[in-house]
Amino acid sequence: MAMLVVGSCWVPAQSCSAATGTHQGQSVPSSVETEHREINERLSKLLKAGGDTARAAQVVETLLRPHFVKEEQFALPPLRALSQLASDQVPGDAHELERLADQLARELPGMLAEHEKIHGALRRLQAAAKKEGKPEGVQFAQALSAHAAMEEQVLYPAAVLVGKYLKLKAR
């Protein structure tokens, strides 16, 4: 399957729209898209760092690529409704956002398991970067770990709550 870097993440070529930065009709909050793009850019540099650091970064990339695709397809799009919901407005695509939030709730255990694998790969990346004197690898591993914790503690629960709130609002 051909993969493209679009906006912030790796997506299957047939499911992305380079013109809009959306994936299968979905979009994520621009702040999250920017952060994912920065992660991608930093990881790309580490892939060129050579040595064990680059090899460890390759493992991170292999794990991260399909994870980012899932996040941007269904886990994070419900978050773009938060501002509207906070203003007592219901988004026009509320039913689709409910569906995506439900999908996240179903797939959350698998997403968290992927985070554990990514954390393991980041520990190996951090160790290799320390050993080779490449502080950018250490800093990247720490930043991506913090990003994952924010997703687990804030973004994923908020996305699930968007779906639950929309269902209650529809009653």
C-alpha positions in Angstrom: 0.0 0.0 0.0 1.4 3.4 -0.9 1.8 5.8 2.0 1.9 9.5 1.8 2.8 12.1 4.4 -0.2 14.5 4.3 -0.4 17.4 6.7 0.6 15.6 9.9 0.7 11.9 9.4 1.2 8.9 7.2 -2.0 7.9 5.4 -2.9 5.4 2.7 -2.6 7.2 -0.6 -6.2 6.3 -1.6 -7.7 7.8 1.6 -6.2 11.2 1.8 -6.8 14.6 0.2 -3.6 16.6 -0.1 -5.6 19.7 -0.9 -7.6 19.8 2.3 -5.5 17.8 4.8 -8.5 15.7 5.6 -8.6 11.9 5.7 -11.7 10.0 4.5 -13.7 13.2 5.1 -12.5 13.8 8.6 -10.4 16.5 10.1 -8.6 16.9 13.4 -8.2 20.1 15.4 -5.4 22.2 13.8 -3.4 22.2 17.0 -3.2 18.4 17.0 -2.5 18.3 13.3 0.4 20.7 13.9 1.8 18.6 16.7 1.6 15.5 14.7 3.4 17.2 11.8 6.2 18.3 14.1 6.5 14.8 15.5 6.8 13.5 11.9 9.4 16.1 11.0 11.5 15.3 14.1 11.3 11.6 13.5 12.3 12.1 9.9 15.5 13.8 11.0 16.2 10.9 13.4 15.8 8.4 10.7 18.8 10.1 9.0 20.9 10.3 12.1 22.7 7.0 11.4 23.8 4.3 13.8 21.6 2.7 16.4 19.6 5.9 16.8 18.4 5.7 13.3 17.6 2.0 13.6 15.6 2.6 16.8 13.8 5.5 15.1 12.8 3.2 12.3 11.1 0.9 14.8 9.3 3.9 16.3 8.2 5.0 12.8 6.9 1.5 12.0 4.8 1.5 15.1 3.7 5.1 14.9 2.6 5.2 11.3 -0.5 3.0 11.6 -1.3 4.5 15.0 -1.4 8.1 13.6 -3.6 6.9 10.8 -6.1 5.5 13.3 -6.0 8.7 15.4 -6.6 10.9 12.5 -9.3 8.7 11.0 -11.5 8.2 14.0 -9.9 9.0 17.4 -9.3 12.8 17.1 -11.9 14.2 14.7 -14.6 14.3 17.4 -12.4 16.9 19.2 -13.0 19.5 16.6 -16.6 19.8 17.9 -15.5 20.9 21.4 -15.7 24.6 20.8 -19.2 24.3 19.3 -20.4 22.1 22.1 -19.0 24.5 24.7 -21.1 27.2 23.0 -24.2 25.1 23.1 -24.1 24.5 19.4 -24.5 21.1 17.8 -22.2 20.4 14.8 -23.9 19.6 11.5 -22.1 16.2 11.4 -23.1 15.2 14.9 -24.1 11.7 13.9 -20.8 11.1 12.2 -18.9 12.4 15.2 -21.0 10.0 17.5 -20.0 7.1 15.2 -16.3 8.0 15.3 -16.4 8.5 19.1 -18.1 5.1 19.4 -15.4 3.5 17.2 -12.7 5.1 19.5 -14.4 3.7 22.6 -14.4 0.2 21.0 -10.8 0.4 19.8 -9.4 2.3 22.8 -7.9 -0.8 24.5 -6.0 -1.6 21.3 -4.9 2.0 20.9 -3.5 2.0 24.5 -1.7 -1.3 23.7 -0.1 0.4 20.7 1.0 3.2 23.0 2.7 0.6 25.2 4.6 -0.8 22.2 5.5 2.7 21.1 6.8 3.5 24.7 9.0 0.5 24.6 10.4 1.6 21.2 10.9 5.1 22.6 12.9 3.7 25.6 15.2 1.9 23.1 15.5 5.0 21.0 16.4 7.1 24.1 19.0 4.6 25.2 20.6 4.5 21.7 20.6 8.3 21.4 22.2 8.7 24.9 24.9 6.1 24.0 25.7 7.8 20.7 25.5 11.4 22.1 22.5 12.4 20.1 20.4 14.6 22.4 17.8 15.2 19.8 16.9 11.5 20.0 16.5 11.7 23.8 14.4 14.9 23.6 12.2 13.4 20.9 11.6 10.3 22.9 10.6 12.3 26.0 8.4 14.6 23.9 6.6 11.8 22.2 6.0 10.0 25.5 4.5 13.2 26.9 2.3 13.5 23.8 1.1 10.0 24.3 0.3 10.7 28.0 -1.7 13.7 27.0 -3.7 11.6 24.5 -4.4 9.0 27.1 -5.3 11.4 29.9 -7.1 14.1 27.9 -7.7 13.7 24.2 -9.1 10.2 24.0 -11.4 10.6 27.0 -12.6 14.0 25.6 -13.3 12.5 22.2 -15.3 9.7 23.8 -17.2 12.3 25.8 -18.1 14.3 22.7 -19.9 11.2 21.4 -21.7 10.6 24.7 -22.7 14.3 25.0 -24.0 14.3 21.4 -26.2 11.3 22.1 -27.6 12.9 25.3 -28.2 16.2 23.4 -30.1 14.3 20.7 -32.7 12.9 23.2 
